[in-house]
Amino acid sequence: MILVVEDKPSMRRMLRETLEGAGYKVDEAADGEEALKKLSLNQYQLILTDLKLPRKDGLAVLRAAREVASNLPVILMTAYGTVESAVQAMKDGAVDFLAKPFDSDYLLRLMERVLERCRLYTENLVLKEGFAEKLGFPKIVGASRAIQQVSALIQKVAPSNATALLLGESGTGKELFARALHQMGTRAGRPFIAINCAAIPDTLLENELFGHEKGAYTGAQAQKQGKFELADTGTLFLDEIGDLSPAVQAKLLRVLQDGAFERVGGTRPIQVDVRIIAATNTDLARAVRERRFREDLFFRLNVFPISIPPLRERPEDIPMLVTHFVHRFAQEMRKEVREVTPEALKALMAYPWPGNVRELENFIERAVILAAGPTLTVQDFALGVKRGRGELEPDLPLTGSLHEVSARASARAERDLIARTLQGTGGNKSKAAEVLRVSYKTLLNKIKEYGIEATPEEA
């Protein structure tokens, strides 16, 4: 919606007719004071305001608009245009300056350019969130009956705006399915924003989701848009939602109910149109019974639940996944790795993969890094291999909590990979750091942490 701020009724009417004739929705204000009130209540795409106004001038409207949203575009109009006022308007953040009288066609062209720049700015913010490389259509690999059933459910719910809840163990590819839901729906081409609720401390998560106003707390030197604003008209993927604190659960429930929220330190409700896709590896129904998760929020999220099977329940998909990952990593690393021996494939299919597809992906990436030829053998999958049986085993104690087992497995994998990479580079730590894609300092710290005995470096 466009807000037109103009004190002359005839000019205001002409602008409304021009903009509505071009397909824009228009709201009006007859003076600066009325404009400020409307800015506090509504959300606009662009402000078109006269400079000389009763009860607060156009510069006051401009400054108020910048407080509401730092990227809200404002075009100033005036019949009293001077170089000084134009310079001051641009300094305060106006995107352009129009001297009356002006051509209606020129105004429409200008608005089109301004709104396109604003759209590109928002998309750039999305790209800076780290998703640029993943915005293409996701590829779901697998031909098992279990994965085909999941795909069928995805196709049924994708065209709707229903909230979807993806259930499955860690590493099953819940984000991949969330992206498929987005790309196959009516919001394809609009923002897809993902956030891992478990990876961000409770004290920071609210700020990440809802953003903050300038001065909201010490260090908040500028206004920041949160994930909900960045995902407006698109999809917000809330991963590991079962880890939300009670306070954030309450605020999320309000957004789902009202479609509005307030930035941290703000008082103005911000309306958004966002489709929610949530995911968790925990039993939310049990969490509700144990009073760790709000029942009303659970019902809001559990509109269309989809259970994603673990990899051990669909071993027939492993050959396709292996082929997919081998080709992908070989291309990324520019290596001539093309296939896996039958013995190695049999070993991969015999392993239960507690870390699911993500663990398999990491295994293949590591093997491609270390591969000396075009074919991967059992020896290339060195972690936990029993030579005599030709099968992979975890070779670490599977006791304690899931977090403890995962930590041990991660540490074992890191230690073995670093040791093998150093062996492959003849002890050259600089080359090893390059292969492992970590800094030289990080590699030295890891070598010390794991007590790895490296051979003397070669030139």
Protein Blocks (a to p, Z undefined) as FASTA:
>chain_A
ZZdddfblklmmmmmmmmmmnopacdddfbfklmmmmmmmmccfbdcddfbdgeiifklm
mmmmmmmpmklccddddfkbcfklmmmmmmnopabdcdddddfklmmmmmmmmmmmmmmm
mmmmmmmnopmmmmpccddedjbfklmmmmmmmmmmmmpmcdcdddddehilpmmmmmmm
mmmmmkgoiacddddfklpcfklmmmmmnopaehkaghiabccddfklmmgoiacddehk
llpcfklmmmmmmmmmnopacdehiabdcddddddddddfbdfklmmmnopacfklmmmm
mmpgcddddfklmmmlmmmmmmmmmmmmmmmnopabfbdcfklmmmmmmpgolnlmmlmm
mmmmmmmmmpcbfbdcfklmmgopafklopacfkiacedjfklmmmmmmmmmmmmmmmmm
mmmnnopaklmmmmnopafklmmmmmmmnopacddddZZ
